Amino acid sequence: MITKRCRSLFPLILLVTGLSLTGLPPGRGFAAANRPPNMIFVLTDDHRWDALSAMGHPFLQTPHLDRLANEGILFENAFVTTSLCSPSRASFLTGQYAHTHGVVTNHTPWDNRNVTFLEQLNAAGYETAFIGKWHMPGDGLPALRGVDRFISFTQEGGQGVYYDCPLIIDGVETARPGRYITEDLTDLALDFITRERRKPFCLYLSHKAVHFGFRPPPHLKGRYRDVDLKLPPESDPWIPYTNGHPFVGAIFPLDFLYRNYCETVVSVDEQVGRLLAALDAMGIAENTIVIYAGDNGHFWGEHGLYDKRLAYEESIRIPFIVRYPGLIRDPGRRARQMVLNIDLAPTLLELAGIVPPAAMQGRSLVPILEDAATPGRTAWLYEHFPVFPIPIPGITAIRTANYKYVEYQEDLRPRELFDLTKDPREQTNLIQTPAGMTQADILKRELERLKQETGFRFHTKG
């Protein structure tokens, strides 16, 4: 097993190997013991935790994601601290809550003073690439520090489109006629990881899929045309037209959207399979960390809702899978510890032998990767910031192993309390019951402690 002492020597090992192995074939031939691990982080959009066959989905088949889980660790209780694209993506990069890094909505700009884990890895000797969806507003794409290859897109406000999406490749806008974006980004990712090199690499592959638009490639279109979708009993085909959902672009019946969503998930799974096959062919899978996650969940009729943002499980819970054969000794484990998007950055830094900076608010998952008995966090803070015209107020919530307590800014909605053990679908608000009032008082105090500890405040502009 790789010990913490060994991991702390990785930067020195990298320096030594860079000086002493210059006469050897570059890149692929180095043994894991001679160099720090390569890293691939695959981030998808709106992929909720149960939309893969490894989690028992009633009809979705995701064999490559299942393989990743079987050869690594599937975190069954993984969450985002803000269930919205831009804030969550900035949290993955910085290891910080949205109220700290400042990207609190899809309309607040990225502050390029923020430090990303890519910058820190690059400074330690890694070759780095950011390929895919950036989706944080500003004056075009940022001059992202510590990134050797930066490929993204700005079309549709940074959301991109599924077909013919122009890419900005290292600052040059490039037409991509006839290309399907998930495959196109994977082609560019494969080009990066298969090139000859003397350094370890870190690839941040950030997909548009499976965001709204939900357009699968032609060979998958209609795959789930005739299946029973098994939508929740409170769902309705016309939910996307109600409760303010048209503001997020929902202009089709729910069942139509969901079928396309599921077919688009399969397309992502196929492209993950291509990445895994490339690592096998190169002989570097043993010393390459592969992490897969979603940037937030999605409602498909639960609670009568579409889209995300609210603090219910379907919105805040994500897939999070880690494969690292060089470290994980019990592949196939289902981890129950609660982990967060802000944990990614400190985890990758520790695996590279870098001490995570104090400014990071997440926790390294390395102890859990090494030992299944390692305890996880007992509670964590969820936050959502309002933005006009979406009719959802600011939210703060605390999620523990057994309960969830939710408050709305200026009491614009009633408080909520759910017993997740007895009521995992969060159908019964206990806030007005005698037992619920007692439990709510306990959780409210803990919520206030977490807000103070993390420096939380509602940003007034967003």
N, C-alpha and C positions, 0 to 999 in steps of 0.2 A: 504493500500500500504506500502511496506517496504521502509522506509525512509533512507536517507544516514546516519543519526544518528544511526538508528538501525543496519545498515550494519557495521558501525564502531565498534559495540560491539560484532560482531560475534566471533572473536578470544577469547574474555573474556568469552562469553557464552559457547564456546567449552571447555574451561578450567574448568569452573564451573560444567558443565554437566558431564565431565569426572570424576570429583571428587565426585559428589553428587548422581549420578544415578547408581553407581556400583552395587546396589542391584536389578536393574531392568533387564528384559530380554534385551540382547544386540541387537544393530542394528535397526531392522526394526520397533520397536514399538514407537520410539520417534516422537513426534509431530513436525511439521515444526517450531513452535515458539521456540522450545527448542534447536535447533541445526542449524548450517549453512547448506546451500543446498548441496546435492550431485551434481556431475557434470559428464556428459558424452559428450565427443566430438568425433564425428564420421567424419573422414577425408577420402575421396576417391580420386582416382587418375584420372586426365583427364576428370572429370565430368563437362561439361560446363553448364552454367546457364539455358539453355532452354531445357535440356534433362530430363525433368520430366513433367508429365501430368499437374501438377499445373500451369506450365508456358505455357500451350496450345500446347504442342508437338502434331504433327498430328497423331501419333499412339502409342507412348509409354504410358504405363499404370504403374504408380508408386503410388498405393493407400496408402502405409504406409508413404512415404515422403509427399504425399498430406495431410494425417492426421496430420503429424507434423506441416505443414504449417497452416492448419485450426485451430490447437490448440495453435499456437504460432504466430510468425512474420516471414514472408518471405521477405528478403531483395532483392529487384529486381535489385538493382544496387550495387552488391558486386563484388570486384575485387581482384586480386593478384598484388603485386608490382613487382614481377618477374614471368613470366609465364613459369616456369620450376620446375620439381619435387623437387629436393633437396633444392634450394634456398627458394622456397615457404614454404616447410615443416619447415625449420629452422626459417622462419619468423613467422609462426603460434606459434612455441614454445617460441620464444624470444620476440615477439612484436617489432622486428627491421627489417629494410631494409637489403637486402643482403649485400650491401657494408659496413654495420656495423657489422653484425654477421660473415661475412667472407665466408659463403658458397655461392659463386657466380655462380657456375655451378654444374652440376652433378658429377664433377671430383675434386672439391675442398673439403678438409676434414673439418669435424666439429671440432671446437676448444672447448675442454671441459671446458674451462674457461667461455664459454657462460652460462648464467643463464636462466633456463626455468621457466615457470609458475608452472610446476609440483614441482620443487624444492621449490619454495616459498610457495605453498600450503602445501606441506609436512611439512615444518618448522612450519606452523601455525596449524598443527594437523590433516591434511588430510591423509588418506590412499590412495596411488596413484598407478596407473598401466599404463604402456605403452605397448600396445599389437598391433603388426602389423608391417607395413613397416617403417623402419628407413631410409634406402637409403641415407645415407650421408657417403662418404668415410672416411676411417681412418684405423687404425690397428684393424680390426674387429669391434665389437660393442663397444661403449664407456662405461666407468664406470659412467653411468648417475646418477648424484646426485639426491636425493629426490624421487626416484622411488622404491616403495616396491616390485613391480612385473614388470619384464622387459622381454617381449616375442617378438622376432623379427626373422628375417631371413637374411642370407647373400648370398643365392644362386642367380646366375645371376647378380652378382655385386650389390646385395641388392634389385633388382627388384622382386625377388621371381618368382615362377611359380604357375600356377593355380591348378595343381594337384600334390599330393605327395610331397609337399614342406617341407623339413626339417625345424624345428623351433629350435631356441635357446631359451630355457625356463629357465630363471634365470641362464644363463651361461652354460646350459647343452644342447648340440645339440641332438635333439630328432627327429627320423624319424616319418613321418606322412603318412604312406602308405594308399592309398584309400581315402584320405581326399581332399575335395575341399576347397581351401584356404579361401574363403569368409565365408563359413559356419564354418570352423575350427576355425578361429579367433573369430567368434561370439560365438562359444561354450566356448572358453576360457574367453571371456569377460563376458558371463553369469555366469560362475563359479566364477569370481571375484565379480560381483555386488550382487550375491545372498548369499554370505557367511555371517555368522553372524559377527557383528563388533560393536564396541562402538564409532567409529569415522565416520565422513562423508567421502565419497570417491570421488575421481576424476579419471575417466577412459579416457584415450586417446586411441581410437580405430582407427587404421590407416590401411586402406585396400590397398592391391595391386590393386584390381579392381577400376576403369575400364581401367587400363593401357593396352598398346599394348600387344598382345597375344589374348585379347578379347575372352576368352573361357568361355562361360556360362556353368552352370551345365547341365547334360544330359536332365533333364526334361524341360529345357527352350530352348535347341538347336532346331533351326528351327521355333521358335514361329513367327518370322517376315520374314519367307522365301518368302512369296508371297505379302508382303505389298508394296505399292508405297512409296519409301523412301523420296520422295519430296526433293531431294538434290538441291542445288542452281543451277541456269541456267549455271553458269560458270564452274561447276564441270565436271569431266571426269573420267571414270573408271581407267584411266592409270595415273592419277595425282601422286599416290604414287611412281611411277617409275621415276618421273621427278624432276627438280629443287632441286636436292640434297636430296630428301626425302629418297632414299634408305639408306642413312647414319643413319637414325633413325629406320631402320628395316622394312620399308614398302615394302613388296614383294608380295602383293596380290592386286587385283583390289579394288577400293574404295568402291564399293557397297557391296562386300563381307565383308570387314572390318567393315563397318558401321552396317550391320545387326547383326554381332556378338557383336559389341559394345553395341547396344541397348538391346540385350538379356542379356548381362552381367550387364547392369544397372538394369534390372529387378531383377537379383539375389541379388544385393545390397539392393534393396528395400525390398525384402523378409526378409533379415537378420535384417534390421532396424525394421521391424514389430515384429520380435522375441524379440528384446530389449524392445520395447514399451510394448509388452504383459507381459514381465517379471516385468517391473516397476508397471504395473497395478496389477498383481497378488500379488506383495509384499506390495502394498498399499503405495508406496513412490513416485508416479508420481508427486504429488502436490509439493513436495519439492526437485525435481530433475530437474536440468537444462539439457536439451538435445540440443546440437548444431550440425548441419550437414553442411558440406562444402566440396568443391572440391579443390584440390591443384592447378589447373589451368584449362583452357578450352582446346578446340581442334578444329582444322579446318577439315571440311568435304567437301572440294571443294571450299569453299568461297575464293575469290581472287585467285583461281587456286591453293590452298594450301592444304597441309596435315600436321599434327603434330601441333606445337604451337610456342612459343617464340616471334613471331612478336606482335606488339602492337595493332592489330585489336581486336575488341570486342569479336569475337569468341574464341580468345586465352586467353584474360586476365579476362574475366567475369566468375563468378562461382555461383553455388547455395550457399546460406547462409541462414539457417533457425534456429531460436531460439525458443524453447518452454520452458517456465518456468511458470506454472500455479500460483505459489506462488507470482509472481510479475506482470506478464502481465495481464492487465485488459481488453484488447480489442483483444482477440485471433482472428486470421484470417486476421489481418492487413497486407497489402502489403506496406512495407516501401520503399520510393523512395530515401532516403538519400544514398549518396555514402559511402560505408564502405569497409574496406580493411582487408586482412589476418592479418596484424600487429595489428588489433584491438582486436583480440581474447584474447590474453594474458592479457592486462589491464582490459578487461571486466570481465573475470573470477576472477581476483584478487579483483576487486572492489565488485563483488557479494559475495566474501568470507570475505569482511571486511578488505581487505589488500590494503594499498595505493600503486598503481603501481609505481615502481621506475622510476626515471627521465630518466634512460637509455632506457626505452621503448619508441619507436617512434610512436606507435599506440595510438588511443584514445578509452577510454571506451565507450561502446555502452549503458551503463545502462541508461543514460538520455533519449535516444531514445526508449528503452524498456519501460520506465515509461510513456513517453509522446510523442505521435505521432507528435506533433507540434515542437519538438526540432529540430533546424536546424542541418544539417550535414555539412561536409567539402565542400568547394567550388572548390577545386582543389587538385590534388595529383600527385606524381611523379611515373612514371613507369621506370624500368631499366632492361636491359638485357645485359649480358656479353658474349662476343664471346668465342667459343671453337672450335678448329680444330677437325674434318674436316667439321663441320656443316657450310654451306656457308651463315651465317647470321652475320652481323657486330654487334658491340655494339650499343645499343639503349638507348636513353633517350626520354621520352615523358611526356607531361602533359595532363591530362584528366580533363575537367570541366563538368558542367552539359550540356553544349551545344556544346563544341568543343573538338577536340583532335589535338594536335600538336606534330609531331614526328621528331626527329633528329637522324641521323646515325653517328657513330663514324668515324672521318676522312672523312666525306662526301662521304662514299662509296656507298650510295644510296641518291636519291633526298629527300629533306625534304617533309613532308606531312602535310596537314591541312584538317580536315573534319568538316563539319557542321553536328553534330549528330542529330539535330532536323529535318533538311530537308533531310538528307542523312544518316539514321541510319545504312545502310549496307556499308558505307564508300566506295562508288564507284567513287566519284568525288574528286580528289585532287585539292583544291582551292589555292594552294600555289602561283601560278603564276598570279592569278587574282588580280585586283587592291584592291578589298575589302579584299581578302585573304591575301595579303601582309601586309596590315594594321593590320589585326587581328593576323597574325603570329608574328609581332613585339611585340604586347602586350603579347602574350602567351610565346614568347621566354624570355621576361623579367621575367615573372612569373616562368617559368621553371628554370631560373638561380637562382631566389630567393629560390625556393624549394631545389635545389641542394646544395646551400650554407647552408640553414637551417638544412638540414639532414646530412651534411658532405659528400656529394657524391664525389666519384672519381672512375674512371675506374681502377679496379685491373689489373695489368699487367700480373699476372699469374693466370691460371684457368684450 
